[in-house]
């Protein structure tokens, strides 16, 4: 029988386009110090540390060595994770397993990326099989765009509805002191008129590239209760992986097989039958506006083909029935190796009641997801109540 | 020295060469493509899915795949775009000229799809469900580039 586990503290950097003032060790130190301060712990109280980073996006290997004093790994039990867009949630789920197993009591998950120092587009190219995919690939944006037209065809979603999701993200980000993009005056018109990258995807439909780090501390039941007045209990975790090639999944965005599988597994474990009603807030890994709407459908927040109507009705706005990404989401902040762990940290802040101006009043159940380049999915459900 | 920060920065260049084994199934596919200008997939004996790219195991049924079947050369557009953002072609290191048409194509008889180029760059002329046909190079070398692009077929 696994032990109960809760998130007791989080720490983030102020995410931004470029942090030339610090190296990665210094960047990671900022987030880790804030998490330790949040829990009122020192590194000596941490039994194990897990690190997430998408190497070699910055052009070097072994980030765990480069940043070891920053993330506190020296002589501690530790593992590095490198699973693409899901890096952060993989690291969080592993931290959960470490504590739930009974082997360690207090475990810290750390994630970081300095996209400004690497070649993300070039690195993402290596996701594709050299002979089958690279010779005809069109980069992350071109590959995303072909999926977006499939989704538009299947669901009837419009460019304007997608633009609304982009606007929601950037306005919410203005309530988040850690978010990268700050665009308080952005309009749907601005998104629609921004540079066409690859139809239907325009510049403001996409996430930015960010530098940033995040740390999240997990603890077993008695320590969690002692150290944190309102811990965010881990109620369920689930992961699911797609087949290899991009063309293997019949409808890609329109039918995200791994997101469907992982979310249904997590809902079942958490006893959730109607996610739209039973979840109070969601922090999802939407790399682009069209993906957010597709994820509403695939997460079961609405029926198939209703993703556009959900954003039209304001259901997922901060004041709506099920706020999605009060933090501003990936469309506002994307330091890849940290991004999915930021979803977990933000979901935890909502449960803890520490989300400041982006707080969803009375949030008791929160969803966090990670979504990777080759369609891998992680899902985590956090709760005010002990599981 | 950076203009925006008093801290130092250095530039470095990483230039590496790799080799990659295409594998037995891939070699069979690309030999057929090169010598006979045709696409070959493999069928799963359990679920009946026909896989392109061909592979030794059906990931869904965990069954070994041995039955080769011809698919295409015509197919249907599942998703499409016209790429306007500059992108470095990973095979050549050169910037690919923009704009170019790009699509997910389900070849007739296949259960999975291929990504490839289209001969059209006008967004108003392309739609999901449209029929396309592979245009092969005269001189083929055994790569996906043996297909120049897919041509949109009339209604």
Boltz contact constraints between the chains, C-beta under 6 A:
constraints:
  - contact:
      token1: [A, 20]
      token2: [B, 2]
      max_distance: 6.0
  - contact:
      token1: [A, 20]
      token2: [B, 5]
      max_distance: 6.0
  - contact:
      token1: [A, 20]
      token2: [B, 9]
      max_distance: 6.0
  - contact:
      token1: [A, 21]
      token2: [B, 5]
      max_distance: 6.0
  - contact:
      token1: [A, 21]
      token2: [B, 7]
      max_distance: 6.0
  - contact:
      token1: [A, 59]
      token2: [B, 14]
      max_distance: 6.0
  - contact:
      token1: [A, 125]
      token2: [B, 90]
      max_distance: 6.0
  - contact:
      token1: [A, 130]
      token2: [B, 20]
      max_distance: 6.0
  - contact:
      token1: [A, 131]
      token2: [B, 22]
      max_distance: 6.0
  - contact:
      token1: [A, 132]
      token2: [B, 53]
      max_distance: 6.0
  - contact:
      token1: [A, 134]
      token2: [B, 90]
      max_distance: 6.0
  - contact:
      token1: [A, 135]
      token2: [B, 91]
      max_distance: 6.0
  - contact:
      token1: [A, 135]
      token2: [B, 144]
      max_distance: 6.0
  - contact:
      token1: [A, 135]
      token2: [B, 145]
      max_distance: 6.0
  - contact:
      token1: [A, 136]
      token2: [B, 115]
      max_distance: 6.0
  - contact:
      token1: [A, 136]
      token2: [B, 116]
      max_distance: 6.0
  - contact:
      token1: [A, 136]
      token2: [B, 144]
      max_distance: 6.0
  - contact:
      token1: [A, 138]
      token2: [B, 83]
      max_distance: 6.0
  - contact:
      token1: [A, 138]
      token2: [B, 102]
      max_distance: 6.0
  - contact:
      token1: [A, 139]
      token2: [B, 87]
      max_distance: 6.0
  - contact:
      token1: [A, 141]
      token2: [B, 85]
      max_distance: 6.0
  - contact:
      token1: [A, 142]
      token2: [B, 83]
      max_distance: 6.0
  - contact:
      token1: [A, 142]
      token2: [B, 102]
      max_distance: 6.0
  - contact:
      token1: [A, 145]
      token2: [B, 81]
      max_distance: 6.0
  - contact:
      token1: [A, 146]
      token2: [B, 79]
      max_distance: 6.0
  - contact:
      token1: [A, 146]
      token2: [B, 80]
      max_distance: 6.0
  - contact:
      token1: [A, 146]
      token2: [B, 81]
      max_distance: 6.0
  - contact:
      token1: [A, 146]
      token2: [B, 104]
      max_distance: 6.0
  - contact:
      token1: [A, 147]
      token2: [B, 79]
      max_distance: 6.0
  - contact:
      token1: [A, 149]
      token2: [B, 79]
      max_distance: 6.0
  - contact:
      token1: [A, 149]
      token2: [B, 80]
      max_distance: 6.0
  - contact:
      token1: [A, 150]
      token2: [B, 78]
      max_distance: 6.0
  - contact:
      token1: [A, 150]
      token2: [B, 79]
      max_distance: 6.0
  - contact:
      token1: [A, 153]
      token2: [B, 128]
      max_distance: 6.0
  - contact:
      token1: [A, 196]
      token2: [B, 84]
      max_distance: 6.0
  - contact:
      token1: [A, 197]
      token2: [B, 85]
      max_distance: 6.0
  - contact:
      token1: [A, 198]
      token2: [B, 81]
      max_distance: 6.0
  - contact:
      token1: [A, 198]
      token2: [B, 83]
      max_distance: 6.0
  - contact:
      token1: [A, 199]
      token2: [B, 81]
      max_distance: 6.0
  - contact:
      token1: [A, 199]
      token2: [B, 82]
      max_distance: 6.0
  - contact:
      token1: [A, 199]
      token2: [B, 123]
      max_distance: 6.0
  - contact:
      token1: [A, 243]
      token2: [B, 59]
      max_distance: 6.0
  - contact:
      token1: [A, 245]
      token2: [B, 53]
      max_distance: 6.0
  - contact:
      token1: [A, 246]
      token2: [B, 115]
      max_distance: 6.0
  - contact:
      token1: [A, 247]
      token2: [B, 104]
      max_distance: 6.0
  - contact:
      token1: [A, 247]
      token2: [B, 112]
      max_distance: 6.0
  - contact:
      token1: [A, 247]
      token2: [B, 113]
      max_distance: 6.0
  - contact:
      token1: [A, 247]
      token2: [B, 114]
      max_distance: 6.0
  - contact:
      token1: [A, 248]
      token2: [B, 112]
      max_distance: 6.0
